[in-house]
Amino acid sequence: MADEIVLLSTWPSMFSMRVRVALAEKGLEYEYREEDLWNKSPLLLKMNPVHKKIPVLIHNGKPICESMIIVEYIDEVWNHKSPLLPTDPYQRAEARFWADYVDKKLYDIGKKIIWSTKGEEQETDKKEFIECLKLLERELGDNPYFGGENFGFVDVSLVTFSCWFHTYESYGNFNIETECPKLIAWTKRCLEKESVSSSLADPHKIHDFASGMRKRFGIE
């Protein structure tokens, strides 16, 4: 019997895009269900009663929550092609560390640039955001991907932020390519993969979405 795979998502979410990239890497077919986060569906509330957040992957009726946990689950269950995590335990731990860094540092700082801070405080956040990107760029080194020669777990965790780069730049008044040229080259390399280009939202639509939300929240 074929696997029944459903993804509860919302299109601008970089976290949901991670799951879409991982599913595409594995060549899996699934049902995509767009969620209205202002009016969450009964299915979402049932499948993620703790956090009530997207993304949620429903595999044969069983929910898996939190984007990188979902990505790891996908990699373990469908291990027939395109491995995302390395086999070596130490390298796996390193990959999990950097994916966690993206979530705990880059996301939190970037969120403040778009949604909250102004003036000197925003300048501080902008500098910290750029330093985070530079640190990731140093970790990438001269490798084509964070996984070395192969697209992998850390690449999945970070590449979905790239469609938000234009929005970060717009509200933070800086240029990522000027600051981190190797990271932008890596982004372009990732976008050559069908699994990535077909899963990421259009950067200009993301900017329009962020602008609309800022107006809704009275920020602009």
C-alpha positions as CSV (number, residue, x, y, z in Angstrom):
1,M,0.0,0.0,0.0
2,A,1.3,3.4,-0.9
3,D,2.3,5.9,1.8
4,E,-0.3,8.6,2.5
5,I,1.6,11.8,3.0
6,V,0.0,15.2,3.9
7,L,1.8,18.4,4.6
8,L,0.0,21.1,6.6
9,S,1.7,24.3,5.7
10,T,1.5,28.0,4.8
11,W,3.3,29.3,1.8
12,P,5.6,32.0,3.2
13,S,7.0,29.8,6.0
14,M,10.7,29.0,5.6
15,F,10.1,26.1,8.0
16,S,7.5,24.6,5.8
17,M,9.6,25.1,2.7
18,R,12.3,22.9,4.4
19,V,9.9,20.0,4.4
20,R,8.9,20.6,0.8
21,V,12.6,20.5,-0.2
22,A,13.2,17.3,1.7
23,L,10.1,15.6,0.2
24,A,11.2,16.8,-3.3
25,E,14.8,15.4,-2.7
26,K,13.3,12.0,-2.0
27,G,10.9,12.2,-5.0
28,L,7.9,11.8,-2.8
29,E,4.3,12.7,-3.8
30,Y,2.2,14.2,-1.1
31,E,-1.0,16.3,-0.5
32,Y,-0.3,19.9,0.3
33,R,-2.9,21.7,2.5
34,E,-2.5,25.5,2.9
35,E,-3.4,26.6,6.5
36,D,-4.9,30.0,7.5
37,L,-2.9,30.8,10.6
38,W,-5.6,33.3,11.7
39,N,-8.2,30.6,11.5
40,K,-6.4,27.3,12.1
41,S,-8.1,24.2,10.8
42,P,-9.5,21.5,13.1
43,L,-7.0,19.1,11.5
44,L,-4.0,21.3,12.4
45,L,-5.2,21.6,16.0
46,K,-5.8,17.9,16.2
47,M,-2.4,17.0,14.7
48,N,-0.3,19.5,16.6
49,P,-2.3,20.1,19.9
50,V,0.8,21.2,21.8
51,H,2.2,24.1,19.6
52,K,-0.7,24.4,17.1
53,K,1.9,25.4,14.5
54,I,2.8,24.5,11.0
55,P,4.5,22.6,9.4
56,V,3.0,19.2,10.3
57,L,3.7,16.1,8.2
58,I,1.0,13.5,8.5
59,H,2.3,10.1,7.4
60,N,-0.3,7.4,7.2
61,G,-2.4,9.3,9.8
62,K,0.5,9.9,12.2
63,P,1.7,13.5,12.8
64,I,5.3,14.6,12.9
65,C,5.9,18.2,14.0
66,E,8.8,20.8,14.0
67,S,10.5,21.3,10.6
68,M,14.0,19.8,11.2
69,I,12.5,16.8,13.1
70,I,10.3,16.3,10.1
71,V,13.3,16.5,7.7
72,E,15.2,14.0,9.8
73,Y,12.2,11.7,9.8
74,I,11.8,11.9,6.0
75,D,15.5,11.1,5.7
76,E,15.3,8.1,7.9
77,V,12.0,6.6,6.5
78,W,12.8,7.2,2.9
79,N,16.5,6.3,2.9
80,H,16.5,4.9,-0.6
81,K,17.9,8.1,-2.2
82,S,19.4,11.5,-1.6
83,P,20.7,11.0,2.0
84,L,20.5,14.3,3.9
85,L,22.3,13.4,7.1
86,P,25.8,11.8,6.9
87,T,26.3,8.3,8.2
88,D,29.2,9.2,10.6
89,P,27.8,9.9,14.1
90,Y,30.1,12.9,14.7
91,Q,29.2,14.5,11.3
92,R,25.5,13.9,12.0
93,A,25.9,15.7,15.4
94,E,27.7,18.6,13.7
95,A,24.9,18.9,11.1
96,R,22.3,19.0,13.8
97,F,24.3,21.7,15.6
98,W,24.4,24.0,12.7
99,A,20.7,23.5,11.8
100,D,19.9,24.3,15.5
101,Y,22.1,27.4,15.2
102,V,20.1,28.6,12.2
103,D,16.9,28.2,14.1
104,K,18.1,29.8,17.4
105,K,20.2,32.6,16.1
106,L,19.5,33.5,12.5
107,Y,15.7,33.2,12.7
108,D,15.4,35.1,15.9
109,I,17.6,38.0,14.9
110,G,16.1,38.3,11.4
111,K,12.6,38.3,12.9
112,K,13.5,41.4,14.9
113,I,14.8,43.2,11.8
114,I,11.6,42.8,10.0
115,W,9.0,43.0,12.7
116,S,10.1,45.0,15.7
117,T,13.4,46.9,16.0
118,K,14.2,50.4,14.8
119,G,17.0,52.9,15.0
120,E,20.1,52.0,17.0
121,E,18.6,48.7,18.1
122,Q,17.9,47.6,14.6
123,E,21.5,48.6,13.7
124,T,22.7,46.3,16.4
125,D,20.5,43.5,15.2
126,K,21.6,44.0,11.6
127,K,25.3,43.7,12.6
128,E,24.5,40.5,14.6
129,F,22.5,39.1,11.7
130,I,25.4,39.7,9.3
131,E,27.9,38.2,11.7
132,C,25.7,35.1,11.9
133,L,25.7,34.8,8.1
134,K,29.5,35.3,8.0
135,L,30.0,32.6,10.6
136,L,27.8,30.2,8.4
137,E,29.8,31.3,5.4
138,R,33.1,30.3,7.2
139,E,31.6,27.0,8.1
140,L,30.7,26.4,4.4
141,G,34.3,27.2,3.4
142,D,35.1,26.3,-0.1
143,N,32.7,23.4,-0.2
144,P,29.9,23.5,-2.7
145,Y,27.4,22.6,0.1
146,F,27.4,22.5,3.9
147,G,27.3,18.7,3.5
148,G,30.6,18.8,1.5
149,E,30.1,17.6,-2.1
150,N,26.5,16.7,-1.5
151,F,23.4,18.8,-0.7
152,G,22.4,17.9,2.9
153,F,20.7,18.6,6.2
154,V,22.3,22.0,6.9
155,D,21.6,23.1,3.4
156,V,18.0,22.3,3.8
157,S,17.8,24.2,7.1
158,L,19.3,27.4,5.7
159,V,18.4,27.6,2.0
160,T,14.8,28.4,2.7
161,F,15.8,31.6,4.4
162,S,17.2,32.8,1.1
163,C,13.8,33.7,-0.2
164,W,13.5,36.1,2.8
165,F,16.9,37.7,2.1
166,H,15.4,40.4,0.0
167,T,13.0,41.3,2.8
168,Y,15.8,41.3,5.4
169,E,17.8,43.6,3.2
170,S,14.9,45.9,2.5
171,Y,14.0,46.6,6.1
172,G,17.6,46.3,7.4
173,N,19.1,48.5,4.7
174,F,22.1,46.2,3.9
175,N,23.2,43.9,1.1
176,I,23.9,40.2,1.9
177,E,25.9,39.6,-1.3
178,T,28.3,42.4,-0.5
179,E,28.8,41.0,3.0
180,C,28.7,37.3,2.2
181,P,29.5,36.6,-1.5
182,K,30.3,32.9,-1.0
183,L,27.0,32.4,0.8
184,I,25.0,34.0,-2.1
185,A,27.0,31.8,-4.5
186,W,25.9,28.8,-2.4
187,T,22.3,30.0,-2.6
188,K,22.4,30.2,-6.4
189,R,24.0,26.8,-6.5
190,C,21.2,25.3,-4.4
191,L,18.6,27.0,-6.6
192,E,19.9,25.1,-9.6
193,K,18.4,22.0,-7.9
194,E,14.8,21.4,-8.9
195,S,14.0,20.3,-5.4
196,V,14.9,23.7,-4.1
197,S,13.7,26.0,-6.9
198,S,10.3,24.3,-6.9
199,S,9.9,24.5,-3.1
200,L,10.9,28.1,-2.3
201,A,8.5,31.1,-2.5
202,D,9.2,34.1,-4.8
203,P,11.3,36.6,-2.8
204,H,9.2,39.6,-4.0
205,K,6.0,37.8,-3.0
206,I,7.6,37.3,0.5
207,H,8.4,41.0,0.6
208,D,4.8,41.9,-0.3
209,F,3.5,39.5,2.4
210,A,5.8,41.0,5.0
211,S,4.8,44.5,4.1
212,G,1.1,43.6,4.4
213,M,1.8,42.0,7.8
214,R,3.7,45.1,9.0
215,K,0.7,47.2,8.1
216,R,-1.6,44.8,9.8
217,F,0.5,45.1,13.0
218,G,0.8,48.8,12.7
219,I,4.5,48.8,12.1
220,E,4.3,50.8,8.9
